[in-house]
Amino acid sequence: MSPLKNELVDLINNIPDAKLLSIKPLLTMIYEDTVVIEPVLFDILSENEKTAVLHGVEEDERGEAVCFDEINWE
């Protein structure tokens, strides 16, 4: 395993399970290159967060979403 993966595994192993629920969708999106919102997690979002997620889904459905790989991080 690469040093980076080892570091990430160590970090994940030290995160309480309750907090892991919050990063699971992000890791799933990165791994599958998809947008994933699990219904159980959606229920714990604030109204502003739910609105943002639904706005993003609507943008994606209209073909206006930007692929994660196309984001310029510089």
C-alpha contacts under 8 A as a table, 3 or more apart, distances in Angstrom:
res1	aa1	res2	aa2	distance
1	M	5	K	6.23
1	M	6	N	6.44
2	S	5	K	5.24
2	S	6	N	6.24
3	P	6	N	5.01
3	P	7	E	6.14
4	L	7	E	5.06
4	L	8	L	6.22
5	K	8	L	5.03
5	K	9	V	6.02
6	N	9	V	5.09
6	N	10	D	6.15
7	E	10	D	5.13
7	E	11	L	6.28
8	L	11	L	5.00
8	L	12	I	6.11
9	V	12	I	5.08
9	V	13	N	5.98
10	D	13	N	5.11
10	D	14	N	6.46
11	L	14	N	5.33
11	L	15	I	6.58
12	I	15	I	5.24
12	I	20	L	7.68
15	I	19	K	6.48
15	I	20	L	6.49
16	P	19	K	5.51
16	P	20	L	6.45
17	D	20	L	4.93
17	D	21	L	6.79
18	A	21	L	5.74
18	A	22	S	7.78
19	K	22	S	5.55
19	K	23	I	7.28
20	L	23	I	5.36
20	L	24	K	6.17
21	L	24	K	5.39
21	L	25	P	7.72
21	L	41	L	7.59
22	S	25	P	6.90
22	S	26	L	7.92
22	S	41	L	7.67
23	I	26	L	5.28
23	I	27	L	6.25
24	K	27	L	5.21
24	K	28	T	6.03
25	P	28	T	4.97
25	P	29	M	6.06
25	P	36	V	5.91
25	P	37	I	6.53
25	P	38	E	7.37
26	L	29	M	5.10
26	L	30	I	6.26
26	L	36	V	7.88
27	L	30	I	5.15
27	L	31	Y	6.02
28	T	31	Y	5.06
28	T	32	E	5.86
28	T	33	D	7.77
28	T	34	T	7.68
28	T	36	V	7.07
29	M	32	E	5.31
29	M	33	D	5.12
29	M	34	T	4.79
29	M	35	V	5.39
29	M	36	V	6.01
30	I	33	D	5.07
30	I	34	T	7.12
33	D	68	F	7.84
37	I	41	L	7.07
37	I	42	F	6.46
38	E	41	L	5.35
38	E	42	F	6.09
39	P	42	F	4.94
39	P	43	D	6.39
40	V	43	D	5.44
40	V	44	I	7.21
41	L	44	I	5.45
41	L	45	L	6.90
42	F	45	L	5.41
42	F	50	K	6.97
45	L	48	N	7.92
45	L	49	E	5.67
45	L	50	K	5.96
46	S	49	E	5.11
46	S	50	K	6.18
47	E	50	K	5.07
47	E	51	T	6.13
48	N	51	T	5.09
48	N	52	A	6.22
49	E	52	A	5.05
49	E	53	V	6.18
50	K	53	V	5.13
50	K	54	L	6.13
51	T	54	L	5.19
51	T	55	H	6.01
52	A	55	H	5.03
52	A	56	G	6.20
53	V	56	G	5.09
53	V	57	V	6.26
54	L	57	V	5.00
54	L	58	E	6.18
55	H	58	E	5.14
55	H	59	E	6.24
56	G	59	E	5.04
56	G	60	D	6.17
56	G	65	A	7.13
57	V	60	D	5.04
57	V	61	E	6.19
58	E	61	E	5.04
58	E	62	R	6.28
59	E	62	R	5.14
59	E	63	G	6.24
59	E	64	E	4.97
59	E	65	A	5.30
60	D	63	G	4.97
60	D	64	E	5.57
60	D	65	A	4.57
61	E	64	E	7.51
62	R	65	A	7.79
66	V	70	E	6.57
66	V	71	I	7.22
67	C	70	E	5.26
67	C	71	I	7.00
68	F	71	I	5.67
